[in-house]
Amino acid sequence: MWSGRWWHAIQDRLPDGASVAPVIIASDKTQLTRFSASKSAYPVYLTLGNIPRAMRRKPGQHACILIGYLSVDKVLFHESLRIILEPLKQAGRTGVEITGGDGLVRLVFPIIACYVADYPEQCLATCSKYGTCPKCKARADQLAEVQQFARRTQSWTTSVINEANTNTNSNAAFRQHCMSQDVAGGVFEPFWLDFPLCDIHLAITSDVLHQLYQGVFKHIVEWCQELMDEEELDRRIKALPPCYGVRHFHNGWSGMGQIGGKERKHMARVLLGCLIGKVPRGVIQAYRSLLDFI
């Protein structure tokens, strides 16, 4: 994370000698019981970008902590998260003196850097209308277009909400005004207001599991099945030699049931080798570019 431009941009705005502690927030809607599908909540987790990713992803390292269970109601979600994260506001403005592992005391500024969530939670957190992009101003019917659209900013979303608060007299009118500009109309005061050096739209990260492995890669596999039938694709997969660190699919892919993110990651590692000799060179290059992007 420290190799990104965001880190350097924030570091330049801090006092000399100070350090930034990028705060990573994550949430995912979870069923509370197996006996009733209506009982759900949002567990919210917190970690820091200063911790190496390999350590953050291991539960045994306890580098990611649970900070609360939130209601699935939109208004209560923002109200609750604002209360939970309130201490970060003052700490982000003035800094906190923290003793490091080397014994030195440093002035650290915790700044919200990333919000990791599925697409529905991305829309909920950014107050974006469901079906639109939480990162840019592309409308729902423009998402497939190649052209670039203006980036959503926290100040723009705030101005739309404030304008709706000023010019409307009812909840229905407030909602309609916000929705007309692709802003969710159920939240009057988002949790991310007044957080220093924070832009919630910039903090949203790609959903690697659903958008890439179960989205882009799933389409890639479907395209493969149009280039060759399932039997031939399975035959090519079975013929691949075993390789250390790569799963060998002894029975191919067609017979697999529910496929998770881990399985799709292993599938992506061997797919390109299955296409050699079957498709033109240009197709191989296109597939390789997509797989490198994933």
N, C-alpha and C positions, 0 to 999 in steps of 0.2 A: 504493500500500500504506500510505502514511503517513496516509491519511485514515481508516483503520479504527480501531475501538475497541481492538484488541489492542495497537497501537503505544502509545497513550496509557496503557493499563493497565500495560504493562511499563515505560514511561518513568517513571511515578510511583514505581516501586519501586527505581529506581536512585539513586545518590548525586547530589547537586546538581552540575550542570555536566557530568555524564556523558552519553554518547550511546549509543543502542542500534543494533546492526547486525543486523537480522533475517536469519538464515541460511535460505536456501531450498535444500532438498535435493530432487533429482529422480532417479528411476530408472525404467527400462523394460526389460523382458526382451527380449533381442536374440539372434538366431541368429548364431553365430560363423562358420559356413560354410554355403555353399549346397549342399554335397554330403551333409550329414548333418543331419537335423532334430533330433537329440538333443543337439547341441553348442550349449548356450545359456549366457548369462551375464547378469548385471545390471550394466550400466554405471551409475555413480553420478556425478551432476553437482552442483556447488555454485555458488551465486551469492548476491548480497546484495540485500535489499529496498530498500536506499538507492539503488541504481542504477535509473534510470527504466526502466519496462517496455519502452519502444520500443528502448532500447539493449540490454537483456538479451536480447531476442528476435532480435537480429542476430548471426549467427555471426562476422561480420567484426569486431565490437567486442570479441570475446574476453572478454565479461563473465561468461560461464558456463564453468567449467572442469571437466574430467574428473578425478575424484579416485580412481577405482578401478573394477575389474571384479570383481564378487562372484559367488560360487557361487549356483546356484539352490536349493541345499539350505537349508532353513529355518534350521537351527541355525548353519551356516556363514555364512549371510547376516547374522545378528545378531552373531555373533562378529566377523566381519570389519568390519562397519560400526562396531562399538564401538571397535575398534582405530583405524580411520581417523579417527573423530571425537573420540577421547579428548582431544586438545589443547583442544577447545572447552569442556570441562568447567571446567577451572581458569580459562580466559580468561573464561568467562561468570560466574564467581564474583567474581573480583578485577578484571576489566577489563584492557585492554591500551592502552598509550599509543601513539597513532597520529598522525602528522603529516598534516594535511589539505592539500588543494590550495591553501588560503590561507596555508599556513605555520604555522598554529596547531596546537599539540599538544593532543589531546583524549583523555579516558579513554573507551574504547569497549568495550561489552559485547556480544560476539557471542552471540545467543540463537537457538535453533532455532525458527523461526516457521512454516514451511510445509514439508510433504512432498508433492511433486507426483508422482503415479503413477497407473497404471491400477488398476481395481478389484482384480485379484488381488494387485498389489503393495501396495495399501492394506491389505488384510487381512493380508498378510505382515508389513508394518511395524508395524501396530497390534496384532498377535496376536489378531485377530478371526476367529471361525469363518467360513469361506467360505460365502457365501449370506446372511449377516446384514449389518447396517449397521455400518460402522466408526466412525460418529459417535454413534449412540444405541443403546439396548438393545432395539430392536425385533427380534423373532425373524423367521426367514425367512418364516413364514406371516403376518406382520403388516405387511410392508413396504408393502402396498397400502392400508392403513388411513389415514384422514385424521387421526386423533388423534395428539397429540404424545407421545413417549416420553421417559423419563429419558435424559439425555445420558451417554454413556460418558466416564469420566475415567481418566487415567493411574493415579491412586491406586487406583481400583476394579479395573482390570485387574491391577495389581500385587498387590493383596490376594487376588484369585482364584488367581493363580499361586503366591503364597506359601502359601496355604491348601492347595493341591494338593500342594506340596512337603512340607508338614508332615504331612498326613493320609494320604498314599499311600506304598506301598513298592515300586512297580514303574512302569516307563514306561507300561504299558498303563493302569494305574489312574490315573496322573497325567493322561494324555490324556483318559480318560473323565470325570474330575472337571472338567477345564477345559471340555471340549466340552459338558457338561451346562449350563454357564452361558454358552455361546456365545463362549468364548475358545479360541483355537487351542491345541492341546495338544502342539505339537512344539517349543516354545521354553521353556527353563527360566530364562533370564536375557536379557530383551530389551535391545537396544542403547541404548534411550532412558532407562534407569535412571540416576538421579543427575545428569541434565542440569538445570542451574538454570533455573527459571522456564519449564519446558517441559511441555507436555501434548500428547502425540503425537496424540491423538484430535482435539484442537482444531486441530492443525497440518495435518490432512488437508484438502485442497482438492478441489473438484469436478473431475471429469475432463471438461473441456469438450468434447473430441472425441467420446468414446464415450458419455458419459451425456447430453449435451445435443444435439449435432449429429447423432450417429449413434444416439441414443436417442429423446429427446423429439421432435426435429424429424422423424425418420423416421416416428414414429407420426402426426404432424400431416399429412405427405404421404399416408400411407395413408388417413387420414380424408377427405382431399380426394378421393381416388379413389373413395370411397364416395358422395360428394356429386355427382360427375360422372364420366363415363367418361374413359379415358386420352386418347382422341382430342380431346375437348372441352378437357381441361386443356392438352394440347399446343397446341391451336389458340389458346387464350388466352395461353399463354406466348410463342408466336411473334408474336402481335399486339402485345405490349408494345413501346413505342417505345424505341430505344437511349437510354441514359443514362450520363453520365460516371461512372466508378468502379463500374459495375454490369455484370456479364456478361450478354450477350444470348444466350439459348439458341435458336439458329436452328432446331434440330431438336426442340425440346421436351425432355421428361425421360424419356419411356418408352423411348427407344432408347439411353439411357446405360448403360454397363456398370458397372464398379466405380466407386463414387462415394466420393471422399475427403472429408476435412473442409473443404478449401478450396471444393470444388464445393457442398457443402451450405450453406456460409456464403453463397455467392452465390445459391443457391436461396432461402434464407430472406429475402433482401432483396427478392425480386420476388413471393413467394407471395401476399402480401396483396392486391396489385393484381389477381391473377388471379381472386379470389373476388368482387370487386365486381359486383353485379347478379345473382349466382347464388345466394347464400345469404342468410338473414335477417340483420338488423343485429346481433342477439345473438351469432350465430356469428362475425361479423366481429370483435366486441369480444373474444370469447373467444380467437380466433386471435391478435389483436393483443397481448393480455396474455401469451400463451405466448411469442410471438416477442420481446416486450420482455424477458421473463425470460431467454430464451436470450442 
